[in-house]
Amino acid sequence: MSRSLMPSRPVDHVRTGLLQITAAGFLWGTTGVVVQLVRQSTGLSPVDIGFYRLAIAAVVLVVLLRRRLHLIFAAARSAPLLIMVAGTGLGAYQALYFLAVAKGGVAVATVVSLGLAPILIAAWEAVRSGRMPARSTLCSLAAAVAGLALMTGSGATPTEAAPQPLLGLLAAIGSGLGYAATTVISRRISHRVEPLVLTATTTATGALTLLPIVLLSGGIVFPAQLRPIAMLAYLGVVTTAVAYALFYAGLRTTPGSAAVVLTLFEPLTAAVLAVVILGEPASLPAVAGGVLLLGAVVMTGRRTEPVPSS
C-alpha cells in the first residue's frame, strides 16, 4: 500500500495539533502590542477593544459559515451551557488581559496570565485522573514557571509602560484563571463541534458578554482613522478568528496542560515585540526566562502522547 493510502497514525494527529496550538500562541503573542498601539491612537478602553475584537471575529466567521449556519445553531443546541460559559469566559479573561496590558505592561501581563494556566490545568487533570502528572509534564511546567518568574522579574515599580503594576498583576491573575477554566471547557466541546463553528459561537457569546459594559461606559465609539481600524481588524480576524480556530482544532488531539504550555509562545512573542516595538525594558533575567519558556515548549512538543477521543 502506498504511503498516501496508509491511514494516518495518532502521532501524526498529535503533531498537527501541537503545530496548530503553537501557531495560535504565536499569533496571540502579537495581540498585546497591537492593543497598546490602538489605545495610544484612539483612547479606547480595554473592554472596548475586547468587544470590537470579538465582534469583528464573530461577524467574519458568520460570513464564512453563511451556507452552514445550521451548524452554529446545532452547536448551540447540543451544548448550550458549555458554549455560554466558554464564550463568557473568553470575553471576561480577554478584557482582564487587556486591562493588565494597560496597567502592567505587555510583557508582565502576558507572562503572568499565561503562566498560571499550565499549573492550574495540570493540577485539574491530575485530580480528575486520580494520579500525578507525568514526569515530563512536571519538568516542562517547572521550566515554564521558572521562566515566568524570571521574565516577571522586578515588575513592581511603576513605569510609563506600567503605570499601575499591582492592578495590572491582579488583572493578569484573573485573566489566567479565566483562561485555564475556558481551556478545560473548550476542550470538552471541541470533540463534537467543528473548530470554526466553535470559534464563531464563543466569540459571539463573548462579544455579547462585553456589550452591556461597553454601553454603560460610554456607548459604542468606533475610531474613524484607517490605521486603528486596520489594527482592530487584525485583532478580530488574525488573532481571534484564525488563532482560536487553530487552537480549538489542536485541542482535539492535545491534552489541556500540554496545550497551555505550547501557548507560552504567546508571552515569549509578546515580550520580544514589547521590547522591539514599544521600547519596554529587557533585562538579563527576562532573556533567561524566555529561554526557559522556549525549552518548556520544546519539551512538551517532544513528549506529548495522543489524546483519546472523549
C-alpha positions as CSV (number, residue, x, y, z in Angstrom):
1,M,0.0,0.0,0.0
2,S,1.4,3.4,-0.9
3,R,2.2,6.0,1.8
4,S,-0.7,8.2,0.6
5,L,-3.2,5.4,1.2
6,M,-1.9,4.5,4.6
7,P,-4.3,5.5,7.5
8,S,-3.0,8.5,9.5
9,R,-1.4,7.5,12.7
10,P,-2.4,9.0,16.1
11,V,1.1,10.5,16.4
12,D,0.6,12.4,13.2
13,H,-2.6,13.9,14.6
14,V,-0.7,14.9,17.8
15,R,2.0,16.6,15.8
16,T,-0.6,18.5,13.8
17,G,-2.3,19.5,17.0
18,L,0.9,20.7,18.5
19,L,1.7,22.8,15.4
20,Q,-1.8,24.3,15.4
21,I,-1.6,25.3,19.1
22,T,1.9,26.7,18.7
23,A,0.8,28.8,15.7
24,A,-2.1,30.1,17.7
25,G,0.2,31.1,20.6
26,F,2.5,33.0,18.2
27,L,-0.5,34.9,16.7
28,W,-1.8,35.7,20.2
29,G,1.6,37.0,21.1
30,T,1.1,39.9,18.8
31,T,-2.1,41.0,20.5
32,G,-0.7,43.0,23.4
33,V,1.4,45.2,21.3
34,V,-1.4,45.9,18.9
35,V,-3.7,46.7,21.8
36,Q,-1.3,49.2,23.2
37,L,-0.9,50.9,19.8
38,V,-4.7,51.0,19.4
39,R,-5.1,52.6,22.9
40,Q,-2.4,55.1,22.2
41,S,-4.0,56.2,18.9
42,T,-7.7,56.1,19.9
43,G,-8.1,56.2,23.7
44,L,-10.4,53.2,23.6
45,S,-10.7,51.3,26.9
46,P,-9.5,47.7,27.3
47,V,-13.1,46.5,27.4
48,D,-14.0,48.4,24.2
49,I,-11.0,46.9,22.3
50,G,-12.0,43.4,23.6
51,F,-15.6,43.9,22.4
52,Y,-14.5,45.0,18.9
53,R,-12.0,42.2,18.7
54,L,-14.7,39.5,19.4
55,A,-17.4,41.2,17.5
56,I,-15.3,41.5,14.3
57,A,-14.2,37.9,14.6
58,A,-17.8,36.7,15.1
59,V,-19.1,38.7,12.0
60,V,-16.2,37.4,9.8
61,L,-16.9,33.8,10.9
62,V,-20.6,34.0,10.4
63,V,-20.0,35.3,6.8
64,L,-17.6,32.4,6.2
65,L,-20.1,30.0,7.5
66,R,-23.2,31.6,5.9
67,R,-24.0,28.5,4.0
68,R,-23.7,26.3,7.1
69,L,-25.4,28.5,9.7
70,H,-27.4,25.5,10.7
71,L,-24.2,24.1,12.2
72,I,-23.9,27.1,14.5
73,F,-27.5,26.7,15.8
74,A,-26.9,22.9,16.1
75,A,-23.8,23.5,18.2
76,A,-25.7,26.0,20.4
77,R,-28.4,23.4,20.9
78,S,-26.0,20.5,21.6
79,A,-24.1,22.1,24.4
80,P,-25.8,25.4,25.3
81,L,-24.5,25.8,28.8
82,L,-20.9,24.8,28.0
83,I,-20.8,27.2,25.0
84,M,-22.3,30.0,27.1
85,V,-19.7,29.5,29.8
86,A,-16.8,29.2,27.3
87,G,-17.9,32.3,25.5
88,T,-18.5,34.3,28.7
89,G,-15.1,33.2,30.0
90,L,-13.5,34.2,26.7
91,G,-14.9,37.7,26.9
92,A,-14.0,38.1,30.6
93,Y,-10.4,36.8,30.6
94,Q,-9.7,38.8,27.4
95,A,-11.0,42.1,29.0
96,L,-8.9,41.4,32.1
97,Y,-5.9,40.7,30.0
98,F,-6.3,44.0,28.1
99,L,-6.7,45.8,31.4
100,A,-3.5,44.1,32.6
101,V,-1.7,45.2,29.5
102,A,-2.8,48.8,30.0
103,K,-1.8,48.9,33.7
104,G,1.1,46.5,34.0
105,G,2.7,46.4,30.5
106,V,2.6,43.9,27.7
107,A,5.4,41.5,28.9
108,V,4.4,41.1,32.5
109,A,0.6,40.9,31.8
110,T,1.1,38.2,29.2
111,V,3.6,36.0,31.1
112,V,1.5,36.1,34.3
113,S,-1.9,35.5,32.7
114,L,-0.5,32.6,30.5
115,G,1.8,31.3,33.2
116,L,-0.9,30.4,35.7
117,A,-2.9,28.3,33.2
118,P,-0.4,25.3,32.8
119,I,-0.2,24.9,36.6
120,L,-3.9,25.1,37.1
121,I,-4.8,22.7,34.3
122,A,-2.1,20.2,35.1
123,A,-3.5,20.2,38.7
124,W,-7.0,19.7,37.4
125,E,-6.0,16.9,35.1
126,A,-4.2,15.2,38.0
127,V,-7.2,15.5,40.3
128,R,-9.6,14.2,37.6
129,S,-7.4,11.2,36.7
130,G,-6.5,10.4,40.2
131,R,-2.8,10.3,39.5
132,M,0.2,12.5,39.4
133,P,1.2,14.2,36.1
134,A,3.9,12.5,34.1
135,R,7.5,13.4,34.9
136,S,7.9,15.1,31.5
137,T,4.9,17.3,32.2
138,L,6.2,18.3,35.6
139,C,9.6,19.1,34.2
140,S,8.1,21.3,31.4
141,L,5.9,23.0,34.0
142,A,8.8,23.6,36.3
143,A,10.8,25.1,33.4
144,A,7.8,27.3,32.4
145,V,7.2,28.5,36.0
146,A,10.9,29.4,36.4
147,G,11.0,31.2,33.1
148,L,7.8,33.1,34.0
149,A,9.3,34.1,37.4
150,L,12.5,35.4,35.7
151,M,10.5,37.3,33.0
152,T,8.2,38.9,35.5
153,G,11.3,40.0,37.5
154,S,11.1,43.3,39.2
155,G,7.8,44.5,37.7
156,A,6.6,46.2,40.9
157,T,8.0,49.7,40.1
158,P,5.6,52.0,38.2
159,T,6.9,53.0,34.8
160,E,5.5,54.7,31.7
161,A,4.6,51.3,30.2
162,A,3.2,50.0,33.5
163,P,1.6,52.9,35.4
164,Q,-0.2,50.7,38.0
165,P,1.7,47.4,38.1
166,L,-0.1,45.9,41.1
167,L,-3.5,46.4,39.4
168,G,-2.1,45.0,36.2
169,L,-0.8,42.0,38.1
170,L,-4.1,41.3,39.7
171,A,-5.9,41.6,36.4
172,A,-3.4,39.2,34.8
173,I,-4.0,36.7,37.6
174,G,-7.8,36.9,37.0
175,S,-7.2,36.5,33.2
176,G,-5.1,33.4,33.9
177,L,-7.8,31.8,36.0
178,G,-10.4,32.5,33.3
179,Y,-8.1,31.2,30.5
180,A,-7.4,28.0,32.4
181,A,-11.1,27.3,33.0
182,T,-12.1,28.2,29.5
183,T,-9.5,25.9,28.0
184,V,-10.8,23.0,30.0
185,I,-14.4,23.7,29.0
186,S,-13.5,24.3,25.3
187,R,-11.6,21.1,25.0
188,R,-14.8,19.2,26.1
189,I,-16.8,20.9,23.3
190,S,-14.0,20.7,20.7
191,H,-14.6,16.9,20.2
192,R,-18.2,17.4,19.0
193,V,-18.1,20.9,17.3
194,E,-16.1,22.0,14.3
195,P,-13.3,24.5,15.2
196,L,-14.7,27.3,13.0
197,V,-18.2,26.7,14.4
198,L,-17.0,26.7,18.0
199,T,-14.9,29.8,17.4
200,A,-18.0,31.6,15.9
201,T,-20.3,30.7,18.8
202,T,-17.8,31.5,21.6
203,T,-16.7,34.8,20.0
204,A,-20.3,35.9,19.5
205,T,-21.1,35.0,23.1
206,G,-18.0,36.8,24.4
207,A,-18.9,40.0,22.4
208,L,-22.5,39.9,23.8
209,T,-21.0,39.5,27.3
210,L,-18.9,42.6,26.9
211,L,-21.6,44.7,25.1
212,P,-23.5,45.9,28.2
213,I,-20.2,47.1,29.8
214,V,-19.4,49.0,26.7
215,L,-22.8,50.6,26.5
216,L,-22.8,51.6,30.2
217,S,-19.3,53.0,30.0
218,G,-20.0,55.5,27.2
219,G,-21.5,53.6,24.3
220,I,-20.0,52.2,21.1
221,V,-17.5,54.6,19.7
222,F,-15.7,53.4,16.6
223,P,-12.4,55.1,15.5
224,A,-12.6,57.0,12.2
225,Q,-8.9,56.7,11.3
226,L,-7.8,53.9,8.9
227,R,-4.8,52.8,10.9
228,P,-6.7,51.8,14.2
229,I,-9.5,50.3,12.1
230,A,-6.9,48.1,10.3
231,M,-5.4,47.1,13.7
232,L,-8.8,46.2,15.1
233,A,-9.5,44.2,12.0
234,Y,-6.2,42.4,12.6
235,L,-7.1,41.7,16.2
236,G,-10.5,40.3,15.1
237,V,-9.6,38.3,12.1
238,V,-6.0,37.1,12.6
239,T,-5.5,36.9,16.4
240,T,-9.1,35.7,17.1
241,A,-10.9,34.1,14.2
242,V,-7.8,32.3,12.8
243,A,-5.9,31.8,16.1
244,Y,-8.9,30.4,18.0
245,A,-9.9,28.1,15.2
246,L,-6.3,26.7,15.2
247,F,-6.4,26.4,19.0
248,Y,-9.7,24.6,19.1
249,A,-8.6,22.3,16.3
250,G,-5.4,21.5,18.2
251,L,-7.3,20.8,21.4
252,R,-8.9,17.7,19.8
253,T,-5.6,15.8,20.0
254,T,-3.6,17.6,22.6
255,P,-4.0,17.4,26.5
256,G,-5.1,20.7,28.1
257,S,-1.9,21.0,30.1
258,A,0.3,20.5,27.1
259,A,-1.8,23.0,25.1
260,V,-1.3,25.8,27.5
261,V,2.4,25.1,27.8
262,L,2.6,25.4,24.0
263,T,0.7,28.7,24.0
264,L,3.6,30.0,26.1
265,F,4.9,31.1,22.7
266,E,2.5,33.9,23.3
267,P,4.3,35.6,26.2
268,L,7.7,34.9,24.5
269,T,6.5,36.6,21.3
270,A,4.8,39.4,23.3
271,A,7.9,40.1,25.4
272,V,10.1,40.3,22.3
273,L,7.7,42.6,20.4
274,A,7.2,44.8,23.6
275,V,10.9,45.4,23.6
276,V,11.4,45.9,19.9
277,I,8.2,48.0,19.1
278,L,7.1,49.6,22.4
279,G,10.6,50.0,23.9
280,E,9.8,48.2,27.2
281,P,13.0,47.4,29.1
282,A,14.7,44.0,28.7
283,S,16.9,42.5,31.4
284,L,19.2,39.5,31.6
285,P,16.7,37.6,33.8
286,A,14.0,38.3,31.3
287,V,16.1,36.9,28.5
288,A,17.0,33.8,30.6
289,G,13.3,33.3,31.4
290,G,12.4,33.4,27.7
291,V,15.0,30.7,27.0
292,L,13.4,28.5,29.8
293,L,9.9,29.1,28.3
294,L,11.1,28.0,24.9
295,G,12.7,24.9,26.5
296,A,9.4,24.1,28.1
297,V,7.6,24.4,24.8
298,V,10.2,22.1,23.0
299,M,10.0,19.6,25.9
300,T,6.2,19.4,25.7
301,G,6.3,19.0,21.9
302,R,8.7,16.1,22.1
303,R,6.9,14.1,24.8
304,T,3.2,14.7,24.3
305,E,1.2,11.5,23.7
306,P,-2.0,11.1,21.7
307,V,-5.2,12.0,23.4
308,P,-8.1,9.5,23.4
309,S,-11.3,10.8,22.0
310,S,-13.9,11.7,24.5
